[in-house]
Amino acid sequence: MQRRIVSIWLPRLPSDRILRARPVAGPFAVGVRDGNAWRVGCLNGQALARGLVRGMPLSEARALCPDLQSAEADAAADARMLETLRRWAMRYCPWVGPDGADGLVLDVTGAAHLRGGEAPMLADMSARLGRAGIGARLGLADTRGAAWALAHHAAGRAKPGIAPPGETLTAIEALPVAGLRLDEATVIALQRLGLRSIGALARAPRAPLARRFGAELLARLDQALGHRPEPVSIPALPPRYSASLALPEPIGLSRDVMAGIARLLDTVCARLARQQAGARALRLTLRRVDRESCAITLRLAAAMRDPGRILPLFARDVDKVDAGFGIDRLRLEVTLAEPLSMRQAGGSDTGDGARLAELVTRIGTRIGLDNILRYRPVDSHLPERSFALVPAADGHPEGVAEWQPGRPRPLRIFPPEPVTICGDTNPPGCFRWRRMDLTVAHATGPERIAPQWWDGDGEGDWPCGIRDYWRVQTHEGWRLWLFHTPQDPGWFVQGEFL
């Protein structure tokens, strides 16, 4: 059977995605940050009609089109939109993969007759995408490369978009060499040699082309003409961890439900172990005989895959379930999984970290995990901003390392408390703090800390001016963190070393 490939190009995917959620009348552009400047990344039809082009500075585009509206690009949202369209395209064939950041490729071999033929199938694709507000250009050929060339460069021709079976070269020979998915430098070099079309390139001697441009050029040409295979690869689906249990007779006692959950946990945790993963969130669905369902969501403070440790955490919520006339079906699904390293056979994963995570989970099932907080270091040299309160169950965000200051910091930091000094030495030899008279035995410093100029002087919880910090050891046993404000002379205690 002759292989047939469809290429779907979405030239205005970023703008179409935004305009679907927030329609605007008139020209619209999507801005992309390029260093310290903003450039036009995508345009709608009205903006293209005004003469705006991709890549031009956004400020220049606004000068040429004063009524231009714009929004910031979101590559992650565009990728999610493309994945949604990929799943939608599986209505036409089961083999659908992404083609770059703005396209899809479908292997419709043997599937076109289900839609009345190739032309009606492409027409249906285009009509459905158009009704959804998504502009698309389509191409169909024997090879992926030829379909891509037709989708991108065959607009306005006699038979746009479709290459008859076995006539690949005839359909694409008049298209520009850019249709072979070559880099811009190679396209310009070929045009300077007079090789402007795919047909001219196909008829040129191969040996000189290989010597001058390398094997990549000929590989792209062979892929387009079908002399070299190019598979359509689909992204691997993430593993799903779920199990269900249908009961021959309805149950209603908590101990019976817990026994069913135990069986489901054994199956799910075994799958997690094979993937070296652990569950962070699980959802248990209990279906009653009257077809009503009750869902129980369990969040864990750390990834787990031990059924014996997870099962007791369901007991509290299971006791609150109204079983009605009985429960006849249970389903357990892991809604959030994380990688979990392997452990030595016969070893135990009940160390201090695991026991703490289990304690946090148990308390969190009663008062909510978001209500249990912990301190996390923040990359800031200002004492008031060097930590943050975050949920104890949340891991460290990606890209944010634990910040280690270059100078020692007290374990306890509190709002600055004024002290009364004796004499005019720097640091003071004695001072009064919290109604205690203290004598300095040893002092280290000063460490000068200035406000963050990029946040604005005097804004937030840091007053205007600089501070000189001293680490002070007193004869009375106190180890304190003092600072002096030169601009407004005064001494304060802000921390205690333990």
C-alpha positions as CSV (number, residue, x, y, z in Angstrom):
1,M,0.0,0.0,0.0
2,Q,1.3,3.4,-1.0
3,R,2.2,5.5,2.1
4,R,0.3,8.8,2.4
5,I,1.3,11.6,4.7
6,V,-0.6,14.8,5.7
7,S,1.3,17.9,7.0
8,I,-0.7,20.5,8.9
9,W,1.0,23.9,9.2
10,L,-0.4,26.4,11.8
11,P,1.3,29.6,10.8
12,R,-0.5,31.8,13.3
13,L,-0.8,29.4,16.3
14,P,0.3,31.8,19.0
15,S,-2.1,34.6,17.9
16,D,-4.9,32.2,17.1
17,R,-4.6,30.7,20.6
18,I,-4.8,34.1,22.3
19,L,-7.6,35.4,20.1
20,R,-9.7,32.3,20.8
21,A,-9.8,33.2,24.4
22,R,-9.9,37.0,24.0
23,P,-11.1,38.1,20.6
24,V,-10.1,41.6,19.4
25,A,-11.2,43.6,16.4
26,G,-8.3,44.9,14.3
27,P,-4.6,44.1,14.0
28,F,-3.0,42.0,16.6
29,A,0.6,40.9,17.3
30,V,2.3,38.5,19.7
31,G,5.5,40.0,21.2
32,V,8.6,37.9,21.7
33,R,11.5,39.2,24.0
34,D,14.8,39.3,22.2
35,G,17.4,40.3,24.8
36,N,16.3,43.7,26.0
37,A,14.0,44.3,23.0
38,W,10.6,43.1,21.9
39,R,10.0,41.8,18.4
40,V,6.9,40.6,16.5
41,G,6.6,36.9,16.8
42,C,3.2,36.3,15.2
43,L,0.5,38.4,13.5
44,N,-3.1,38.0,12.7
45,G,-4.6,38.6,9.2
46,Q,-5.4,42.3,9.8
47,A,-1.9,43.0,10.9
48,L,-0.4,41.2,7.9
49,A,-2.7,43.3,5.6
50,R,-1.2,46.5,7.2
51,G,2.3,45.5,6.0
52,L,3.6,44.2,9.3
53,V,6.1,41.3,9.2
54,R,7.5,38.8,11.7
55,G,10.8,39.7,13.3
56,M,10.4,43.5,13.1
57,P,10.7,45.5,16.4
58,L,7.4,45.8,18.2
59,S,8.0,49.5,18.7
60,E,8.3,49.9,14.9
61,A,5.2,47.9,14.3
62,R,3.2,50.2,16.7
63,A,4.6,53.2,14.9
64,L,3.4,51.9,11.5
65,C,0.0,50.6,13.0
66,P,-1.1,52.9,15.9
67,D,-4.1,50.7,16.7
68,L,-2.1,47.6,17.0
69,Q,-2.9,45.4,20.0
70,S,-0.4,43.0,21.4
71,A,0.2,40.3,24.0
72,E,3.3,38.5,25.3
73,A,4.2,35.1,23.9
74,D,3.7,32.0,26.0
75,A,5.6,29.1,24.5
76,A,4.3,26.6,27.1
77,A,0.7,27.5,26.4
78,D,1.4,27.2,22.7
79,A,2.9,23.7,23.2
80,R,-0.2,22.7,25.2
81,M,-2.4,24.0,22.4
82,L,-0.5,22.0,19.9
83,E,-0.8,18.9,22.0
84,T,-4.6,19.4,22.2
85,L,-4.7,19.7,18.4
86,R,-2.6,16.6,18.0
87,R,-5.1,14.6,20.0
88,W,-8.0,16.1,18.0
89,A,-6.3,15.1,14.8
90,M,-6.4,11.4,15.9
91,R,-10.0,11.4,14.7
92,Y,-8.6,11.0,11.2
93,C,-5.8,8.4,11.9
94,P,-4.1,6.9,15.0
95,W,-0.6,8.0,14.0
96,V,-0.3,11.7,14.6
97,G,2.9,13.5,15.7
98,P,4.1,17.0,16.2
99,D,6.1,18.7,13.4
100,G,8.1,21.4,15.0
101,A,6.5,24.0,17.2
102,D,3.7,25.0,14.7
103,G,2.7,21.9,12.8
104,L,1.4,18.3,12.9
105,V,2.1,15.3,10.7
106,L,-0.4,12.5,10.1
107,D,0.2,9.1,8.5
108,V,-3.2,8.6,6.9
109,T,-2.2,5.5,4.9
110,G,-5.3,3.4,4.4
111,A,-7.5,5.8,6.4
112,A,-8.6,8.4,3.7
113,H,-11.5,6.3,2.4
114,L,-13.2,6.5,5.8
115,R,-13.6,10.2,5.1
116,G,-14.7,9.9,1.5
117,G,-11.3,10.3,0.0
118,E,-8.2,12.4,0.4
119,A,-9.7,15.7,-0.9
120,P,-12.8,15.5,1.2
121,M,-10.7,14.6,4.2
122,L,-8.4,17.6,3.8
123,A,-11.5,19.8,3.3
124,D,-13.0,18.5,6.5
125,M,-9.8,19.2,8.4
126,S,-9.6,22.7,7.1
127,A,-13.2,23.5,7.8
128,R,-13.1,22.2,11.4
129,L,-9.9,24.2,12.1
130,G,-11.4,27.3,10.5
131,R,-14.6,27.0,12.7
132,A,-12.3,26.8,15.7
133,G,-10.6,30.0,14.7
134,I,-7.3,28.4,13.8
135,G,-5.7,29.1,10.5
136,A,-4.1,26.1,8.9
137,R,-2.5,25.1,5.6
138,L,-2.4,21.5,4.6
139,G,-0.4,19.3,2.3
140,L,-0.7,15.6,1.4
141,A,1.9,13.5,-0.4
142,D,3.7,10.2,-0.4
143,T,6.5,11.5,1.9
144,R,6.7,13.7,4.9
145,G,9.1,16.1,3.3
146,A,6.9,16.6,0.2
147,A,3.8,17.1,2.3
148,W,5.6,19.7,4.4
149,A,6.7,21.5,1.2
150,L,3.2,21.5,-0.2
151,A,1.7,22.8,3.1
152,H,4.3,25.6,3.4
153,H,4.9,26.7,-0.3
154,A,2.0,25.4,-2.5
155,A,-0.6,28.1,-1.8
156,G,-2.4,29.5,-4.8
157,R,-1.3,26.8,-7.3
158,A,-3.6,24.7,-9.6
159,K,-3.8,21.7,-7.3
160,P,-2.6,23.1,-3.9
161,G,-1.9,20.8,-1.1
162,I,-2.2,17.3,-2.8
163,A,0.4,15.3,-4.6
164,P,-1.2,12.3,-6.5
165,P,0.3,8.9,-5.5
166,G,3.6,8.2,-7.2
167,E,3.9,11.7,-8.6
168,T,5.9,13.3,-5.8
169,L,8.5,15.0,-7.9
170,T,6.0,16.3,-10.4
171,A,4.0,17.9,-7.6
172,I,6.9,19.7,-5.8
173,E,9.4,20.3,-8.6
174,A,8.2,23.9,-9.0
175,L,8.4,24.7,-5.3
176,P,11.3,26.7,-3.9
177,V,14.3,24.9,-2.4
178,A,13.2,26.3,1.0
179,G,10.5,23.6,0.9
180,L,13.2,21.0,1.7
181,R,13.4,22.3,5.3
182,L,16.9,23.7,4.8
183,D,18.6,26.4,6.9
184,E,18.5,29.9,5.6
185,A,22.2,30.0,4.7
186,T,22.0,26.9,2.5
187,V,18.9,28.3,0.7
188,I,20.6,31.6,-0.1
189,A,23.7,29.7,-1.4
190,L,21.6,27.5,-3.6
191,Q,19.7,30.5,-5.0
192,R,23.0,32.2,-5.9
193,L,24.0,29.1,-7.9
194,G,20.7,29.3,-9.8
195,L,19.1,26.3,-8.1
196,R,15.9,28.0,-7.0
197,S,13.4,25.1,-7.3
198,I,13.3,21.6,-6.0
199,G,13.2,20.3,-9.6
200,A,16.3,22.1,-10.6
201,L,18.1,20.8,-7.5
202,A,16.9,17.2,-8.2
203,R,18.4,17.4,-11.7
204,A,21.7,18.8,-10.6
205,P,24.8,16.6,-10.2
206,R,24.8,15.1,-6.7
207,A,28.6,14.9,-6.2
208,P,29.4,18.6,-6.4
209,L,26.4,19.3,-4.2
210,A,27.6,16.9,-1.6
211,R,31.1,18.3,-1.6
212,R,29.9,21.9,-1.2
213,F,26.9,21.5,1.1
214,G,27.5,18.2,2.9
215,A,25.2,15.2,3.3
216,E,22.3,17.1,4.9
217,L,21.2,18.7,1.6
218,L,21.0,15.4,-0.2
219,A,19.4,13.7,2.7
220,R,16.5,16.3,2.8
221,L,16.1,15.9,-1.0
222,D,16.0,12.1,-0.8
223,Q,13.5,12.2,2.1
224,A,11.2,14.5,0.1
225,L,11.4,12.2,-3.0
226,G,11.0,9.0,-1.0
227,H,14.5,7.6,-1.6
228,R,15.2,7.7,2.1
229,P,12.6,6.8,4.8
230,E,11.4,9.3,7.3
231,P,9.2,7.9,10.0
232,V,6.3,9.7,11.7
233,S,7.0,9.5,15.4
234,I,4.4,10.2,18.0
235,P,5.4,11.3,21.6
236,A,5.4,8.6,24.2
237,L,2.4,8.8,26.5
238,P,3.2,9.3,30.2
239,P,2.6,6.1,32.2
240,R,-0.7,5.8,34.0
241,Y,-1.0,4.3,37.4
242,S,-4.5,3.2,38.1
243,A,-6.5,0.1,39.0
244,S,-10.2,-0.7,39.5
245,L,-12.1,-3.4,41.3
246,A,-15.6,-4.5,40.5
247,L,-17.4,-6.2,43.3
248,P,-19.8,-9.1,42.9
249,E,-21.8,-7.9,45.9
250,P,-22.1,-4.3,47.2
251,I,-20.2,-3.5,50.4
252,G,-20.7,-0.8,53.0
253,L,-18.5,-1.4,55.9
254,S,-15.3,0.6,56.3
255,R,-13.1,-2.5,56.8
256,D,-14.4,-4.0,53.6
257,V,-13.6,-0.8,51.7
258,M,-10.2,-0.6,53.2
259,A,-9.6,-4.2,52.2
260,G,-10.5,-3.3,48.6
261,I,-8.2,-0.3,48.7
262,A,-5.4,-2.5,49.9
263,R,-5.8,-4.8,46.8
264,L,-5.7,-1.7,44.5
265,L,-2.7,-0.3,46.3
266,D,-0.7,-3.5,45.7
267,T,-1.3,-3.3,42.0
268,V,-0.7,0.5,41.7
269,C,2.5,0.5,43.8
270,A,3.9,-2.5,41.8
271,R,3.5,-0.4,38.7
272,L,5.1,2.6,40.3
273,A,8.1,0.4,41.4
274,R,8.6,-0.8,37.8
275,Q,8.8,2.8,36.7
276,Q,10.9,3.9,39.7
277,A,8.3,6.4,40.6
278,G,6.3,7.3,43.7
279,A,2.8,8.8,44.3
280,R,2.4,12.3,45.5
281,A,-1.4,12.5,45.0
282,L,-4.0,9.8,44.7
283,R,-7.7,9.8,43.9
284,L,-10.1,7.1,45.1
285,T,-13.5,6.8,43.5
286,L,-16.2,4.8,45.1
287,R,-19.3,4.0,43.0
288,R,-22.5,3.1,44.7
289,V,-25.2,0.8,43.4
290,D,-27.4,3.9,42.6
291,R,-24.6,5.0,40.2
292,E,-23.6,8.0,42.4
293,S,-19.9,8.3,43.0
294,C,-17.8,9.7,45.9
295,A,-14.2,10.7,45.3
296,I,-11.5,10.9,48.0
297,T,-8.3,12.8,47.2
298,L,-5.1,12.0,49.2
299,R,-2.0,14.3,48.9
300,L,1.3,13.1,50.3
301,A,4.1,15.2,51.6
302,A,6.7,13.1,49.8
303,A,6.6,10.5,47.0
304,M,5.7,7.1,48.4
305,R,5.0,3.6,46.9
306,D,4.7,1.5,50.0
307,P,1.1,0.2,50.3
308,G,1.5,-0.4,54.0
309,R,2.2,3.3,54.7
310,I,-0.3,4.7,52.2
311,L,-3.3,2.6,53.2
312,P,-3.9,4.0,56.8
313,L,-4.0,7.5,55.3
314,F,-7.3,6.7,53.6
315,A,-9.0,5.5,56.8
316,R,-10.2,8.9,58.1
317,D,-11.9,9.8,54.8
318,V,-13.3,6.4,54.2
319,D,-15.1,6.5,57.6
320,K,-17.0,9.6,56.4
321,V,-18.3,8.1,53.2
322,D,-22.0,7.5,52.9
323,A,-22.2,4.1,51.3
324,G,-26.0,4.3,50.7
325,F,-27.2,0.9,49.5
326,G,-23.7,-0.3,49.0
327,I,-20.5,0.3,47.0
328,D,-20.0,-2.0,44.0
329,R,-16.9,-0.5,42.3
330,L,-13.6,1.0,43.5
331,R,-11.1,2.9,41.3
332,L,-7.7,4.1,42.5
333,E,-5.6,6.5,40.3
334,V,-2.3,8.3,40.9
335,T,-2.9,11.9,39.8
336,L,0.6,13.1,40.5
337,A,3.7,10.9,40.4
338,E,7.4,11.8,40.9
339,P,10.6,9.9,40.3
340,L,11.6,7.9,43.3
341,S,15.1,6.4,43.5
342,M,15.6,2.7,44.0
343,R,16.5,1.3,47.4
344,Q,18.7,-1.6,48.4
345,A,16.9,-4.9,48.5
346,G,16.0,-5.7,52.1
347,G,16.7,-2.1,53.2
348,S,14.3,0.3,54.7
349,D,13.1,3.7,53.4
350,T,11.8,4.7,56.9
351,G,14.6,7.1,57.6
352,D,14.2,10.5,59.3
353,G,13.1,12.1,56.0
354,A,10.6,9.5,55.3
355,R,9.2,9.5,58.9
356,L,8.9,13.3,58.7
357,A,7.1,13.2,55.4
358,E,4.7,10.6,56.8
359,L,4.0,12.7,59.9
360,V,3.4,15.8,57.7
361,T,1.0,13.7,55.5
362,R,-0.9,12.4,58.5
363,I,-1.3,15.9,60.0
364,G,-2.1,17.3,56.5
365,T,-5.0,14.9,56.1
366,R,-6.6,16.5,59.1
367,I,-5.8,20.2,58.6
368,G,-4.7,20.4,55.0
369,L,-1.2,20.1,53.7
370,D,-1.2,23.8,52.6
371,N,-1.6,24.8,56.3
372,I,1.7,23.1,57.3
373,L,4.5,25.6,56.4
374,R,8.3,25.5,56.5
375,Y,11.1,28.0,56.0
376,R,13.0,28.0,52.7
377,P,16.1,30.0,52.1
378,V,15.8,32.8,49.5
379,D,18.7,34.2,47.4
380,S,18.8,37.6,49.0
381,H,21.5,39.3,51.1
382,L,18.8,41.3,53.0
383,P,18.0,39.5,56.3
384,E,14.3,40.2,56.1
385,R,14.1,38.7,52.6
386,S,16.5,35.8,53.0
387,F,13.7,33.3,53.8
388,A,10.2,32.5,52.7
389,L,7.3,30.5,54.2
390,V,6.2,27.7,51.8
391,P,4.0,24.6,52.2
392,A,6.0,21.8,53.9
393,A,4.8,19.3,51.2
394,D,6.2,21.3,48.3
395,G,9.6,20.5,46.9
396,H,12.1,23.0,46.0
397,P,11.2,24.8,42.8
398,E,13.3,24.0,39.7
399,G,16.2,26.3,39.1
400,V,16.1,27.7,42.7
401,A,19.1,26.3,44.6
402,E,19.4,26.6,48.3
403,W,21.3,29.8,48.8
404,Q,24.3,29.8,51.1
405,P,25.4,33.2,52.2
406,G,29.1,34.1,52.3
407,R,28.9,35.3,55.9
408,P,27.5,33.4,58.9
409,R,23.8,34.2,59.7
410,P,22.0,33.7,63.0
411,L,19.6,30.8,63.4
412,R,17.0,33.1,64.8
413,I,16.1,36.4,63.0
414,F,13.5,38.8,64.3
415,P,12.5,42.4,63.7
416,P,15.2,44.9,64.7
417,E,15.0,45.8,68.4
418,P,16.7,49.0,69.6
419,V,19.4,48.9,72.3
420,T,20.9,51.5,74.6
421,I,24.7,51.7,74.3
422,C,27.2,52.8,76.9
423,G,29.9,55.1,75.5
424,D,30.7,55.9,71.9
425,T,32.9,53.0,70.8
426,N,32.2,51.0,67.6
427,P,31.1,48.4,68.4
428,P,29.8,49.3,71.9
429,G,31.6,47.8,74.9
430,C,28.3,47.4,76.8
431,F,24.6,47.9,76.0
432,R,21.2,47.3,77.4
433,W,18.8,45.0,75.6
434,R,15.5,43.5,76.8
435,R,16.1,45.1,80.2
436,M,19.4,43.2,80.5
437,D,22.8,44.9,80.9
438,L,25.3,43.1,78.6
439,T,29.1,43.4,78.3
440,V,30.8,42.7,74.9
441,A,33.5,40.1,75.2
442,H,34.3,39.7,71.5
443,A,33.0,41.3,68.3
444,T,33.5,40.5,64.6
445,G,32.6,42.9,61.8
446,P,31.5,45.1,60.4
447,E,29.6,43.6,57.4
448,R,28.0,46.4,55.4
449,I,24.6,45.6,53.8
450,A,23.0,48.1,51.4
451,P,19.4,48.1,50.1
452,Q,18.6,46.7,46.7
453,W,18.6,49.6,44.4
454,W,16.6,47.8,41.7
455,D,13.7,47.5,44.2
456,G,13.7,51.2,45.0
457,D,15.4,52.8,48.0
458,G,13.2,52.8,51.0
459,E,10.5,50.4,49.7
460,G,9.3,47.3,51.3
461,D,10.5,46.1,54.7
462,W,14.0,47.6,54.4
463,P,14.3,51.2,55.4
464,C,16.3,53.8,53.6
465,G,20.1,53.7,54.1
466,I,22.8,51.1,54.9
467,R,23.5,48.9,57.9
468,D,26.8,47.8,59.4
469,Y,26.4,44.3,61.1
470,W,28.5,42.9,63.9
471,R,28.6,39.5,65.5
472,V,28.9,40.0,69.2
473,Q,29.8,37.6,72.0
474,T,28.8,38.8,75.5
475,H,30.2,37.8,78.8
476,E,26.7,36.8,79.9
477,G,26.6,34.1,77.2
478,W,24.5,35.8,74.5
479,R,25.7,35.7,70.9
480,L,23.8,38.4,69.1
481,W,23.7,40.0,65.6
482,L,23.9,43.8,66.0
483,F,23.8,46.5,63.4
484,H,24.5,50.2,63.3
485,T,22.8,52.7,61.0
486,P,25.3,55.5,60.1
487,Q,22.8,57.7,58.3
488,D,20.6,57.9,61.4
489,P,22.9,56.8,64.3
490,G,21.4,54.0,66.3
491,W,22.1,50.4,67.3
492,F,19.7,47.4,67.0
493,V,19.7,43.7,67.6
494,Q,18.2,41.6,64.8
495,G,19.3,38.0,65.4
496,E,20.6,35.5,67.8
497,F,23.3,32.8,67.2
498,L,22.6,29.6,69.1
